[in-house]
Amino acid sequence: MTVEEQILETLHTLPPEQQAEVLDFAEFLRLRLKPAPQLPAADLKPLPSLEGRVPPGWKDAIYDHR
């Protein structure tokens, strides 16, 4: 007996509510097998190297050690 035949035989023994659940589960499995669409990679630019300097306008970044 093939897997398909076993599934159909088991399905016929279930009440209609459970048959609907089996159908929902089979649809879930079918959708899960579809490959997820690839998202485009972000074009990120590297952050500038500050080399210990504070950029103009960043006065809050100055540490006043007293």
PDBQT receptor file of N, H, CA, C and O in Angstrom, charges set to zero:
ATOM      1  N   MET A   1       0.838  -1.171   0.000  1.00  0.00    +0.000 N 
ATOM      2  CA  MET A   1       0.000   0.000   0.000  1.00  0.00    +0.000 C 
ATOM      3  C   MET A   1       0.892   1.246   0.000  1.00  0.00    +0.000 C 
ATOM      4  O   MET A   1       1.841   1.333   0.778  1.00  0.00    +0.000 OA
ATOM      5  N   THR A   2       0.585   2.196  -0.865  1.00  0.00    +0.000 N 
ATOM      6  H   THR A   2      -0.187   2.125  -1.498  1.00  0.00    +0.000 HD
ATOM      7  CA  THR A   2       1.392   3.416  -0.962  1.00  0.00    +0.000 C 
ATOM      8  C   THR A   2       1.035   4.374   0.182  1.00  0.00    +0.000 C 
ATOM      9  O   THR A   2       0.026   4.201   0.865  1.00  0.00    +0.000 OA
ATOM     10  N   VAL A   3       1.862   5.353   0.367  1.00  0.00    +0.000 N 
ATOM     11  H   VAL A   3       2.682   5.494  -0.188  1.00  0.00    +0.000 HD
ATOM     12  CA  VAL A   3       1.612   6.364   1.396  1.00  0.00    +0.000 C 
ATOM     13  C   VAL A   3       0.310   7.104   1.092  1.00  0.00    +0.000 C 
ATOM     14  O   VAL A   3      -0.478   7.379   1.997  1.00  0.00    +0.000 OA
ATOM     15  N   GLU A   4       0.091   7.419  -0.164  1.00  0.00    +0.000 N 
ATOM     16  H   GLU A   4       0.731   7.195  -0.899  1.00  0.00    +0.000 HD
ATOM     17  CA  GLU A   4      -1.142   8.121  -0.559  1.00  0.00    +0.000 C 
ATOM     18  C   GLU A   4      -2.377   7.297  -0.193  1.00  0.00    +0.000 C 
ATOM     19  O   GLU A   4      -3.363   7.831   0.314  1.00  0.00    +0.000 OA
ATOM     20  N   GLU A   5      -2.312   6.001  -0.453  1.00  0.00    +0.000 N 
ATOM     21  H   GLU A   5      -1.511   5.567  -0.866  1.00  0.00    +0.000 HD
ATOM     22  CA  GLU A   5      -3.435   5.122  -0.116  1.00  0.00    +0.000 C 
ATOM     23  C   GLU A   5      -3.648   5.047   1.396  1.00  0.00    +0.000 C 
ATOM     24  O   GLU A   5      -4.785   5.034   1.868  1.00  0.00    +0.000 OA
ATOM     25  N   GLN A   6      -2.551   4.998   2.149  1.00  0.00    +0.000 N 
ATOM     26  H   GLN A   6      -1.627   5.009   1.765  1.00  0.00    +0.000 HD
ATOM     27  CA  GLN A   6      -2.649   4.963   3.607  1.00  0.00    +0.000 C 
ATOM     28  C   GLN A   6      -3.265   6.249   4.144  1.00  0.00    +0.000 C 
ATOM     29  O   GLN A   6      -4.093   6.214   5.055  1.00  0.00    +0.000 OA
ATOM     30  N   ILE A   7      -2.865   7.373   3.584  1.00  0.00    +0.000 N 
ATOM     31  H   ILE A   7      -2.193   7.401   2.844  1.00  0.00    +0.000 HD
ATOM     32  CA  ILE A   7      -3.414   8.656   4.017  1.00  0.00    +0.000 C 
ATOM     33  C   ILE A   7      -4.913   8.721   3.720  1.00  0.00    +0.000 C 
ATOM     34  O   ILE A   7      -5.700   9.131   4.573  1.00  0.00    +0.000 OA
ATOM     35  N   LEU A   8      -5.306   8.317   2.509  1.00  0.00    +0.000 N 
ATOM     36  H   LEU A   8      -4.667   7.985   1.816  1.00  0.00    +0.000 HD
ATOM     37  CA  LEU A   8      -6.725   8.341   2.146  1.00  0.00    +0.000 C 
ATOM     38  C   LEU A   8      -7.551   7.399   3.019  1.00  0.00    +0.000 C 
ATOM     39  O   LEU A   8      -8.664   7.736   3.421  1.00  0.00    +0.000 OA
ATOM     40  N   GLU A   9      -7.013   6.235   3.306  1.00  0.00    +0.000 N 
ATOM     41  H   GLU A   9      -6.109   5.961   2.978  1.00  0.00    +0.000 HD
ATOM     42  CA  GLU A   9      -7.729   5.274   4.142  1.00  0.00    +0.000 C 
ATOM     43  C   GLU A   9      -7.931   5.838   5.542  1.00  0.00    +0.000 C 
ATOM     44  O   GLU A   9      -9.018   5.734   6.110  1.00  0.00    +0.000 OA
ATOM     45  N   THR A  10      -6.888   6.428   6.090  1.00  0.00    +0.000 N 
ATOM     46  H   THR A  10      -6.005   6.512   5.628  1.00  0.00    +0.000 HD
ATOM     47  CA  THR A  10      -6.983   7.030   7.420  1.00  0.00    +0.000 C 
ATOM     48  C   THR A  10      -7.920   8.232   7.402  1.00  0.00    +0.000 C 
ATOM     49  O   THR A  10      -8.706   8.424   8.329  1.00  0.00    +0.000 OA
ATOM     50  N   LEU A  11      -7.838   9.034   6.357  1.00  0.00    +0.000 N 
ATOM     51  H   LEU A  11      -7.200   8.878   5.603  1.00  0.00    +0.000 HD
ATOM     52  CA  LEU A  11      -8.685  10.218   6.237  1.00  0.00    +0.000 C 
ATOM     53  C   LEU A  11     -10.169   9.847   6.215  1.00  0.00    +0.000 C 
ATOM     54  O   LEU A  11     -10.991  10.545   6.809  1.00  0.00    +0.000 OA
ATOM     55  N   HIS A  12     -10.507   8.774   5.547  1.00  0.00    +0.000 N 
ATOM     56  H   HIS A  12      -9.839   8.207   5.064  1.00  0.00    +0.000 HD
ATOM     57  CA  HIS A  12     -11.912   8.342   5.454  1.00  0.00    +0.000 C 
ATOM     58  C   HIS A  12     -12.467   7.872   6.795  1.00  0.00    +0.000 C 
ATOM     59  O   HIS A  12     -13.683   7.857   6.990  1.00  0.00    +0.000 OA
ATOM     60  N   THR A  13     -11.591   7.489   7.717  1.00  0.00    +0.000 N 
ATOM     61  H   THR A  13     -10.604   7.501   7.559  1.00  0.00    +0.000 HD
ATOM     62  CA  THR A  13     -12.059   7.031   9.031  1.00  0.00    +0.000 C 
ATOM     63  C   THR A  13     -12.307   8.183   9.995  1.00  0.00    +0.000 C 
ATOM     64  O   THR A  13     -12.908   7.991  11.052  1.00  0.00    +0.000 OA
ATOM     65  N   LEU A  14     -11.846   9.385   9.634  1.00  0.00    +0.000 N 
ATOM     66  H   LEU A  14     -11.358   9.541   8.776  1.00  0.00    +0.000 HD
ATOM     67  CA  LEU A  14     -11.982  10.541  10.522  1.00  0.00    +0.000 C 
ATOM     68  C   LEU A  14     -13.310  11.253  10.315  1.00  0.00    +0.000 C 
ATOM     69  O   LEU A  14     -13.878  11.209   9.224  1.00  0.00    +0.000 OA
ATOM     70  N   PRO A  15     -13.816  11.918  11.376  1.00  0.00    +0.000 N 
ATOM     71  CA  PRO A  15     -15.015  12.735  11.226  1.00  0.00    +0.000 C 
ATOM     72  C   PRO A  15     -14.692  13.975  10.377  1.00  0.00    +0.000 C 
ATOM     73  O   PRO A  15     -13.524  14.347  10.259  1.00  0.00    +0.000 OA
ATOM     74  N   PRO A  16     -15.708  14.618   9.787  1.00  0.00    +0.000 N 
ATOM     75  CA  PRO A  16     -15.467  15.765   8.896  1.00  0.00    +0.000 C 
ATOM     76  C   PRO A  16     -14.630  16.889   9.508  1.00  0.00    +0.000 C 
ATOM     77  O   PRO A  16     -13.840  17.521   8.808  1.00  0.00    +0.000 OA
ATOM     78  N   GLU A  17     -14.796  17.143  10.814  1.00  0.00    +0.000 N 
ATOM     79  H   GLU A  17     -15.438  16.630  11.383  1.00  0.00    +0.000 HD
ATOM     80  CA  GLU A  17     -14.014  18.223  11.446  1.00  0.00    +0.000 C 
ATOM     81  C   GLU A  17     -12.518  17.902  11.407  1.00  0.00    +0.000 C 
ATOM     82  O   GLU A  17     -11.695  18.771  11.118  1.00  0.00    +0.000 OA
ATOM     83  N   GLN A  18     -12.183  16.664  11.697  1.00  0.00    +0.000 N 
ATOM     84  H   GLN A  18     -12.852  15.958  11.932  1.00  0.00    +0.000 HD
ATOM     85  CA  GLN A  18     -10.779  16.275  11.680  1.00  0.00    +0.000 C 
ATOM     86  C   GLN A  18     -10.255  16.174  10.248  1.00  0.00    +0.000 C 
ATOM     87  O   GLN A  18      -9.071  16.416  10.012  1.00  0.00    +0.000 OA
ATOM     88  N   GLN A  19     -11.093  15.829   9.312  1.00  0.00    +0.000 N 
ATOM     89  H   GLN A  19     -12.055  15.633   9.504  1.00  0.00    +0.000 HD
ATOM     90  CA  GLN A  19     -10.669  15.827   7.903  1.00  0.00    +0.000 C 
ATOM     91  C   GLN A  19     -10.276  17.238   7.481  1.00  0.00    +0.000 C 
ATOM     92  O   GLN A  19      -9.302  17.425   6.751  1.00  0.00    +0.000 OA
ATOM     93  N   ALA A  20     -11.046  18.242   7.946  1.00  0.00    +0.000 N 
ATOM     94  H   ALA A  20     -11.837  18.090   8.539  1.00  0.00    +0.000 HD
ATOM     95  CA  ALA A  20     -10.719  19.639   7.635  1.00  0.00    +0.000 C 
ATOM     96  C   ALA A  20      -9.379  20.022   8.258  1.00  0.00    +0.000 C 
ATOM     97  O   ALA A  20      -8.602  20.757   7.647  1.00  0.00    +0.000 OA
ATOM     98  N   GLU A  21      -9.098  19.528   9.473  1.00  0.00    +0.000 N 
ATOM     99  H   GLU A  21      -9.729  18.931   9.969  1.00  0.00    +0.000 HD
ATOM    100  CA  GLU A  21      -7.818  19.798  10.119  1.00  0.00    +0.000 C 
ATOM    101  C   GLU A  21      -6.670  19.183   9.328  1.00  0.00    +0.000 C 
ATOM    102  O   GLU A  21      -5.614  19.796   9.172  1.00  0.00    +0.000 OA
ATOM    103  N   VAL A  22      -6.881  17.973   8.833  1.00  0.00    +0.000 N 
ATOM    104  H   VAL A  22      -7.739  17.474   8.959  1.00  0.00    +0.000 HD
ATOM    105  CA  VAL A  22      -5.849  17.315   8.017  1.00  0.00    +0.000 C 
ATOM    106  C   VAL A  22      -5.580  18.129   6.765  1.00  0.00    +0.000 C 
ATOM    107  O   VAL A  22      -4.426  18.295   6.370  1.00  0.00    +0.000 OA
ATOM    108  N   LEU A  23      -6.624  18.635   6.141  1.00  0.00    +0.000 N 
ATOM    109  H   LEU A  23      -7.561  18.501   6.462  1.00  0.00    +0.000 HD
ATOM    110  CA  LEU A  23      -6.468  19.459   4.943  1.00  0.00    +0.000 C 
ATOM    111  C   LEU A  23      -5.710  20.744   5.258  1.00  0.00    +0.000 C 
ATOM    112  O   LEU A  23      -4.833  21.148   4.494  1.00  0.00    +0.000 OA
ATOM    113  N   ASP A  24      -6.038  21.391   6.376  1.00  0.00    +0.000 N 
ATOM    114  H   ASP A  24      -6.750  21.063   6.997  1.00  0.00    +0.000 HD
ATOM    115  CA  ASP A  24      -5.325  22.606   6.787  1.00  0.00    +0.000 C 
ATOM    116  C   ASP A  24      -3.847  22.310   7.025  1.00  0.00    +0.000 C 
ATOM    117  O   ASP A  24      -2.975  23.088   6.637  1.00  0.00    +0.000 OA
ATOM    118  N   PHE A  25      -3.579  21.170   7.672  1.00  0.00    +0.000 N 
ATOM    119  H   PHE A  25      -4.287  20.538   7.987  1.00  0.00    +0.000 HD
ATOM    120  CA  PHE A  25      -2.189  20.804   7.948  1.00  0.00    +0.000 C 
ATOM    121  C   PHE A  25      -1.423  20.533   6.652  1.00  0.00    +0.000 C 
ATOM    122  O   PHE A  25      -0.271  20.941   6.509  1.00  0.00    +0.000 OA
ATOM    123  N   ALA A  26      -2.064  19.849   5.721  1.00  0.00    +0.000 N 
ATOM    124  H   ALA A  26      -3.000  19.517   5.838  1.00  0.00    +0.000 HD
ATOM    125  CA  ALA A  26      -1.407  19.569   4.433  1.00  0.00    +0.000 C 
ATOM    126  C   ALA A  26      -1.112  20.875   3.693  1.00  0.00    +0.000 C 
ATOM    127  O   ALA A  26      -0.059  21.006   3.070  1.00  0.00    +0.000 OA
ATOM    128  N   GLU A  27      -2.027  21.834   3.754  1.00  0.00    +0.000 N 
ATOM    129  H   GLU A  27      -2.883  21.728   4.260  1.00  0.00    +0.000 HD
ATOM    130  CA  GLU A  27      -1.800  23.138   3.120  1.00  0.00    +0.000 C 
ATOM    131  C   GLU A  27      -0.646  23.874   3.799  1.00  0.00    +0.000 C 
ATOM    132  O   GLU A  27       0.176  24.504   3.133  1.00  0.00    +0.000 OA
ATOM    133  N   PHE A  28      -0.592  23.791   5.122  1.00  0.00    +0.000 N 
ATOM    134  H   PHE A  28      -1.259  23.279   5.663  1.00  0.00    +0.000 HD
ATOM    135  CA  PHE A  28       0.514  24.389   5.872  1.00  0.00    +0.000 C 
ATOM    136  C   PHE A  28       1.853  23.805   5.417  1.00  0.00    +0.000 C 
ATOM    137  O   PHE A  28       2.812  24.542   5.187  1.00  0.00    +0.000 OA
ATOM    138  N   LEU A  29       1.913  22.496   5.291  1.00  0.00    +0.000 N 
ATOM    139  H   LEU A  29       1.135  21.896   5.478  1.00  0.00    +0.000 HD
ATOM    140  CA  LEU A  29       3.154  21.854   4.854  1.00  0.00    +0.000 C 
ATOM    141  C   LEU A  29       3.520  22.269   3.431  1.00  0.00    +0.000 C 
ATOM    142  O   LEU A  29       4.691  22.492   3.127  1.00  0.00    +0.000 OA
ATOM    143  N   ARG A  30       2.522  22.369   2.569  1.00  0.00    +0.000 N 
ATOM    144  H   ARG A  30       1.571  22.187   2.817  1.00  0.00    +0.000 HD
ATOM    145  CA  ARG A  30       2.785  22.758   1.180  1.00  0.00    +0.000 C 
ATOM    146  C   ARG A  30       3.352  24.178   1.120  1.00  0.00    +0.000 C 
ATOM    147  O   ARG A  30       4.291  24.437   0.368  1.00  0.00    +0.000 OA
ATOM    148  N   LEU A  31       2.791  25.088   1.900  1.00  0.00    +0.000 N 
ATOM    149  H   LEU A  31       2.028  24.877   2.511  1.00  0.00    +0.000 HD
ATOM    150  CA  LEU A  31       3.267  26.474   1.896  1.00  0.00    +0.000 C 
ATOM    151  C   LEU A  31       4.634  26.600   2.539  1.00  0.00    +0.000 C 
ATOM    152  O   LEU A  31       5.439  27.441   2.139  1.00  0.00    +0.000 OA
ATOM    153  N   ARG A  32       4.901  25.759   3.542  1.00  0.00    +0.000 N 
ATOM    154  H   ARG A  32       4.247  25.076   3.867  1.00  0.00    +0.000 HD
ATOM    155  CA  ARG A  32       6.195  25.805   4.226  1.00  0.00    +0.000 C 
ATOM    156  C   ARG A  32       7.336  25.379   3.310  1.00  0.00    +0.000 C 
ATOM    157  O   ARG A  32       8.480  25.787   3.516  1.00  0.00    +0.000 OA
ATOM    158  N   LEU A  33       7.038  24.568   2.307  1.00  0.00    +0.000 N 
ATOM    159  H   LEU A  33       6.109  24.237   2.140  1.00  0.00    +0.000 HD
ATOM    160  CA  LEU A  33       8.079  24.084   1.399  1.00  0.00    +0.000 C 
ATOM    161  C   LEU A  33       8.500  25.126   0.377  1.00  0.00    +0.000 C 
ATOM    162  O   LEU A  33       9.573  25.015  -0.216  1.00  0.00    +0.000 OA
ATOM    163  N   LYS A  34       7.653  26.158   0.161  1.00  0.00    +0.000 N 
ATOM    164  H   LYS A  34       6.781  26.249   0.644  1.00  0.00    +0.000 HD
ATOM    165  CA  LYS A  34       8.013  27.191  -0.811  1.00  0.00    +0.000 C 
ATOM    166  C   LYS A  34       9.200  27.986  -0.272  1.00  0.00    +0.000 C 
ATOM    167  O   LYS A  34       9.201  28.371   0.898  1.00  0.00    +0.000 OA
ATOM    168  N   PRO A  35      10.196  28.236  -1.095  1.00  0.00    +0.000 N 
ATOM    169  CA  PRO A  35      11.336  29.017  -0.609  1.00  0.00    +0.000 C 
ATOM    170  C   PRO A  35      10.910  30.457  -0.336  1.00  0.00    +0.000 C 
ATOM    171  O   PRO A  35      10.129  31.043  -1.087  1.00  0.00    +0.000 OA
ATOM    172  N   ALA A  36      11.428  31.003   0.731  1.00  0.00    +0.000 N 
ATOM    173  H   ALA A  36      12.062  30.527   1.341  1.00  0.00    +0.000 HD
ATOM    174  CA  ALA A  36      11.125  32.386   1.079  1.00  0.00    +0.000 C 
ATOM    175  C   ALA A  36      11.790  33.313   0.063  1.00  0.00    +0.000 C 
ATOM    176  O   ALA A  36      12.916  33.056  -0.361  1.00  0.00    +0.000 OA
ATOM    177  N   PRO A  37      11.108  34.383  -0.328  1.00  0.00    +0.000 N 
ATOM    178  CA  PRO A  37      11.713  35.305  -1.288  1.00  0.00    +0.000 C 
ATOM    179  C   PRO A  37      12.948  35.977  -0.685  1.00  0.00    +0.000 C 
ATOM    180  O   PRO A  37      12.969  36.338   0.491  1.00  0.00    +0.000 OA
ATOM    181  N   GLN A  38      13.955  36.129  -1.508  1.00  0.00    +0.000 N 
ATOM    182  H   GLN A  38      13.938  35.835  -2.463  1.00  0.00    +0.000 HD
ATOM    183  CA  GLN A  38      15.190  36.758  -1.064  1.00  0.00    +0.000 C 
ATOM    184  C   GLN A  38      15.011  38.269  -0.999  1.00  0.00    +0.000 C 
ATOM    185  O   GLN A  38      14.561  38.891  -1.961  1.00  0.00    +0.000 OA
ATOM    186  N   LEU A  39      15.362  38.849   0.132  1.00  0.00    +0.000 N 
ATOM    187  H   LEU A  39      15.727  38.343   0.913  1.00  0.00    +0.000 HD
ATOM    188  CA  LEU A  39      15.298  40.292   0.277  1.00  0.00    +0.000 C 
ATOM    189  C   LEU A  39      16.586  40.902  -0.269  1.00  0.00    +0.000 C 
ATOM    190  O   LEU A  39      17.665  40.327  -0.121  1.00  0.00    +0.000 OA
ATOM    191  N   PRO A  40      16.465  42.071  -0.903  1.00  0.00    +0.000 N 
ATOM    192  CA  PRO A  40      17.695  42.698  -1.411  1.00  0.00    +0.000 C 
ATOM    193  C   PRO A  40      18.603  43.088  -0.248  1.00  0.00    +0.000 C 
ATOM    194  O   PRO A  40      18.136  43.512   0.809  1.00  0.00    +0.000 OA
ATOM    195  N   ALA A  41      19.879  42.942  -0.459  1.00  0.00    +0.000 N 
ATOM    196  H   ALA A  41      20.259  42.598  -1.318  1.00  0.00    +0.000 HD
ATOM    197  CA  ALA A  41      20.848  43.291   0.569  1.00  0.00    +0.000 C 
ATOM    198  C   ALA A  41      20.916  44.807   0.717  1.00  0.00    +0.000 C 
ATOM    199  O   ALA A  41      20.820  45.543  -0.265  1.00  0.00    +0.000 OA
ATOM    200  N   ALA A  42      21.080  45.255   1.939  1.00  0.00    +0.000 N 
ATOM    201  H   ALA A  42      21.158  44.657   2.736  1.00  0.00    +0.000 HD
ATOM    202  CA  ALA A  42      21.182  46.693   2.197  1.00  0.00    +0.000 C 
ATOM    203  C   ALA A  42      22.549  47.183   1.732  1.00  0.00    +0.000 C 
ATOM    204  O   ALA A  42      23.560  46.505   1.914  1.00  0.00    +0.000 OA
ATOM    205  N   ASP A  43      22.564  48.354   1.139  1.00  0.00    +0.000 N 
ATOM    206  H   ASP A  43      21.742  48.905   0.991  1.00  0.00    +0.000 HD
ATOM    207  CA  ASP A  43      23.809  48.962   0.684  1.00  0.00    +0.000 C 
ATOM    208  C   ASP A  43      24.309  49.886   1.787  1.00  0.00    +0.000 C 
ATOM    209  O   ASP A  43      24.090  51.096   1.744  1.00  0.00    +0.000 OA
ATOM    210  N   LEU A  44      24.983  49.301   2.775  1.00  0.00    +0.000 N 
ATOM    211  H   LEU A  44      25.161  48.318   2.809  1.00  0.00    +0.000 HD
ATOM    212  CA  LEU A  44      25.448  50.078   3.924  1.00  0.00    +0.000 C 
ATOM    213  C   LEU A  44      26.846  50.613   3.676  1.00  0.00    +0.000 C 
ATOM    214  O   LEU A  44      27.723  49.917   3.165  1.00  0.00    +0.000 OA
ATOM    215  N   LYS A  45      27.025  51.862   4.052  1.00  0.00    +0.000 N 
ATOM    216  H   LYS A  45      26.313  52.428   4.467  1.00  0.00    +0.000 HD
ATOM    217  CA  LYS A  45      28.345  52.484   3.931  1.00  0.00    +0.000 C 
ATOM    218  C   LYS A  45      29.023  52.411   5.300  1.00  0.00    +0.000 C 
ATOM    219  O   LYS A  45      28.346  52.520   6.322  1.00  0.00    +0.000 OA
ATOM    220  N   PRO A  46      30.330  52.231   5.341  1.00  0.00    +0.000 N 
ATOM    221  CA  PRO A  46      31.019  52.144   6.633  1.00  0.00    +0.000 C 
ATOM    222  C   PRO A  46      30.957  53.480   7.374  1.00  0.00    +0.000 C 
ATOM    223  O   PRO A  46      30.925  54.550   6.765  1.00  0.00    +0.000 OA
ATOM    224  N   LEU A  47      30.943  53.387   8.702  1.00  0.00    +0.000 N 
ATOM    225  H   LEU A  47      30.969  52.518   9.197  1.00  0.00    +0.000 HD
ATOM    226  CA  LEU A  47      30.955  54.604   9.504  1.00  0.00    +0.000 C 
ATOM    227  C   LEU A  47      32.322  55.269   9.407  1.00  0.00    +0.000 C 
ATOM    228  O   LEU A  47      33.339  54.588   9.274  1.00  0.00    +0.000 OA
ATOM    229  N   PRO A  48      32.349  56.599   9.473  1.00  0.00    +0.000 N 
ATOM    230  CA  PRO A  48      33.651  57.283   9.382  1.00  0.00    +0.000 C 
ATOM    231  C   PRO A  48      34.468  57.021  10.646  1.00  0.00    +0.000 C 
ATOM    232  O   PRO A  48      33.919  56.859  11.736  1.00  0.00    +0.000 OA
ATOM    233  N   SER A  49      35.750  56.984  10.483  1.00  0.00    +0.000 N 
ATOM    234  H   SER A  49      36.196  57.116   9.598  1.00  0.00    +0.000 HD
ATOM    235  CA  SER A  49      36.652  56.818  11.614  1.00  0.00    +0.000 C 
ATOM    236  C   SER A  49      36.906  58.194  12.210  1.00  0.00    +0.000 C 
ATOM    237  O   SER A  49      37.351  59.102  11.508  1.00  0.00    +0.000 OA
ATOM    238  N   LEU A  50      36.630  58.354  13.491  1.00  0.00    +0.000 N 
ATOM    239  H   LEU A  50      36.269  57.616  14.062  1.00  0.00    +0.000 HD
ATOM    240  CA  LEU A  50      36.786  59.665  14.127  1.00  0.00    +0.000 C 
ATOM    241  C   LEU A  50      38.194  59.887  14.637  1.00  0.00    +0.000 C 
ATOM    242  O   LEU A  50      38.605  61.034  14.813  1.00  0.00    +0.000 OA
ATOM    243  N   GLU A  51      38.934  58.844  14.877  1.00  0.00    +0.000 N 
ATOM    244  H   GLU A  51      38.601  57.912  14.734  1.00  0.00    +0.000 HD
ATOM    245  CA  GLU A  51      40.321  58.910  15.332  1.00  0.00    +0.000 C 
ATOM    246  C   GLU A  51      40.475  59.836  16.531  1.00  0.00    +0.000 C 
ATOM    247  O   GLU A  51      41.414  60.628  16.597  1.00  0.00    +0.000 OA
ATOM    248  N   GLY A  52      39.534  59.730  17.491  1.00  0.00    +0.000 N 
ATOM    249  H   GLY A  52      38.771  59.086  17.438  1.00  0.00    +0.000 HD
ATOM    250  CA  GLY A  52      39.648  60.499  18.726  1.00  0.00    +0.000 C 
ATOM    251  C   GLY A  52      39.105  61.914  18.630  1.00  0.00    +0.000 C 
ATOM    252  O   GLY A  52      39.048  62.606  19.647  1.00  0.00    +0.000 OA
ATOM    253  N   ARG A  53      38.706  62.370  17.462  1.00  0.00    +0.000 N 
ATOM    254  H   ARG A  53      38.752  61.809  16.636  1.00  0.00    +0.000 HD
ATOM    255  CA  ARG A  53      38.174  63.729  17.307  1.00  0.00    +0.000 C 
ATOM    256  C   ARG A  53      36.660  63.714  17.478  1.00  0.00    +0.000 C 
ATOM    257  O   ARG A  53      36.005  62.700  17.237  1.00  0.00    +0.000 OA
ATOM    258  N   VAL A  54      36.115  64.851  17.898  1.00  0.00    +0.000 N 
ATOM    259  H   VAL A  54      36.647  65.675  18.094  1.00  0.00    +0.000 HD
ATOM    260  CA  VAL A  54      34.671  65.005  18.009  1.00  0.00    +0.000 C 
ATOM    261  C   VAL A  54      34.225  65.863  16.838  1.00  0.00    +0.000 C 
ATOM    262  O   VAL A  54      34.721  66.978  16.679  1.00  0.00    +0.000 OA
ATOM    263  N   PRO A  55      33.313  65.383  16.022  1.00  0.00    +0.000 N 
ATOM    264  CA  PRO A  55      32.854  66.159  14.877  1.00  0.00    +0.000 C 
ATOM    265  C   PRO A  55      32.181  67.456  15.308  1.00  0.00    +0.000 C 
ATOM    266  O   PRO A  55      31.607  67.515  16.396  1.00  0.00    +0.000 OA
ATOM    267  N   PRO A  56      32.238  68.497  14.481  1.00  0.00    +0.000 N 
ATOM    268  CA  PRO A  56      31.576  69.758  14.816  1.00  0.00    +0.000 C 
ATOM    269  C   PRO A  56      30.084  69.523  15.083  1.00  0.00    +0.000 C 
ATOM    270  O   PRO A  56      29.423  68.769  14.369  1.00  0.00    +0.000 OA
ATOM    271  N   GLY A  57      29.570  70.186  16.127  1.00  0.00    +0.000 N 
ATOM    272  H   GLY A  57      30.107  70.798  16.707  1.00  0.00    +0.000 HD
ATOM    273  CA  GLY A  57      28.171  70.047  16.461  1.00  0.00    +0.000 C 
ATOM    274  C   GLY A  57      27.883  68.920  17.434  1.00  0.00    +0.000 C 
ATOM    275  O   GLY A  57      26.740  68.732  17.851  1.00  0.00    +0.000 OA
ATOM    276  N   TRP A  58      28.904  68.175  17.794  1.00  0.00    +0.000 N 
ATOM    277  H   TRP A  58      29.833  68.328  17.455  1.00  0.00    +0.000 HD
ATOM    278  CA  TRP A  58      28.699  67.067  18.722  1.00  0.00    +0.000 C 
ATOM    279  C   TRP A  58      29.179  67.453  20.116  1.00  0.00    +0.000 C 
ATOM    280  O   TRP A  58      29.882  66.680  20.767  1.00  0.00    +0.000 OA
ATOM    281  N   LYS A  59      28.806  68.640  20.576  1.00  0.00    +0.000 N 
ATOM    282  H   LYS A  59      28.235  69.268  20.047  1.00  0.00    +0.000 HD
ATOM    283  CA  LYS A  59      29.314  69.125  21.856  1.00  0.00    +0.000 C 
ATOM    284  C   LYS A  59      28.942  68.212  23.027  1.00  0.00    +0.000 C 
ATOM    285  O   LYS A  59      29.668  68.158  24.021  1.00  0.00    +0.000 OA
ATOM    286  N   ASP A  60      27.794  67.479  22.916  1.00  0.00    +0.000 N 
ATOM    287  H   ASP A  60      27.205  67.524  22.110  1.00  0.00    +0.000 HD
ATOM    288  CA  ASP A  60      27.390  66.592  23.994  1.00  0.00    +0.000 C 
ATOM    289  C   ASP A  60      28.345  65.410  24.142  1.00  0.00    +0.000 C 
ATOM    290  O   ASP A  60      28.346  64.741  25.176  1.00  0.00    +0.000 OA
ATOM    291  N   ALA A  61      29.150  65.151  23.125  1.00  0.00    +0.000 N 
ATOM    292  H   ALA A  61      29.149  65.694  22.285  1.00  0.00    +0.000 HD
ATOM    293  CA  ALA A  61      30.058  64.018  23.168  1.00  0.00    +0.000 C 
ATOM    294  C   ALA A  61      31.362  64.366  23.876  1.00  0.00    +0.000 C 
ATOM    295  O   ALA A  61      32.179  63.482  24.134  1.00  0.00    +0.000 OA
ATOM    296  N   ILE A  62      31.565  65.634  24.189  1.00  0.00    +0.000 N 
ATOM    297  H   ILE A  62      30.902  66.352  23.979  1.00  0.00    +0.000 HD
ATOM    298  CA  ILE A  62      32.811  66.045  24.854  1.00  0.00    +0.000 C 
ATOM    299  C   ILE A  62      32.744  65.641  26.331  1.00  0.00    +0.000 C 
ATOM    300  O   ILE A  62      31.785  65.956  27.036  1.00  0.00    +0.000 OA
ATOM    301  N   TYR A  63      33.746  64.965  26.757  1.00  0.00    +0.000 N 
ATOM    302  H   TYR A  63      34.525  64.710  26.185  1.00  0.00    +0.000 HD
ATOM    303  CA  TYR A  63      33.814  64.529  28.153  1.00  0.00    +0.000 C 
ATOM    304  C   TYR A  63      34.658  65.530  28.927  1.00  0.00    +0.000 C 
ATOM    305  O   TYR A  63      35.843  65.722  28.652  1.00  0.00    +0.000 OA
ATOM    306  N   ASP A  64      34.017  66.159  29.898  1.00  0.00    +0.000 N 
ATOM    307  H   ASP A  64      33.054  66.003  30.121  1.00  0.00    +0.000 HD
ATOM    308  CA  ASP A  64      34.725  67.155  30.701  1.00  0.00    +0.000 C 
ATOM    309  C   ASP A  64      35.125  66.500  32.019  1.00  0.00    +0.000 C 
ATOM    310  O   ASP A  64      34.321  66.393  32.945  1.00  0.00    +0.000 OA
ATOM    311  N   HIS A  65      36.369  66.070  32.084  1.00  0.00    +0.000 N 
ATOM    312  H   HIS A  65      37.022  66.156  31.331  1.00  0.00    +0.000 HD
ATOM    313  CA  HIS A  65      36.852  65.369  33.259  1.00  0.00    +0.000 C 
ATOM    314  C   HIS A  65      37.389  66.410  34.248  1.00  0.00    +0.000 C 
ATOM    315  O   HIS A  65      38.424  67.020  33.980  1.00  0.00    +0.000 OA
ATOM    316  N   ARG A  66      36.723  66.626  35.367  1.00  0.00    +0.000 N 
ATOM    317  H   ARG A  66      35.882  66.130  35.585  1.00  0.00    +0.000 HD
ATOM    318  CA  ARG A  66      37.153  67.622  36.379  1.00  0.00    +0.000 C 
ATOM    319  C   ARG A  66      37.554  66.945  37.646  1.00  0.00    +0.000 C 
ATOM    320  O   ARG A  66      37.942  67.611  38.606  1.00  0.00    +0.000 OA
TER     321      ARG A  66
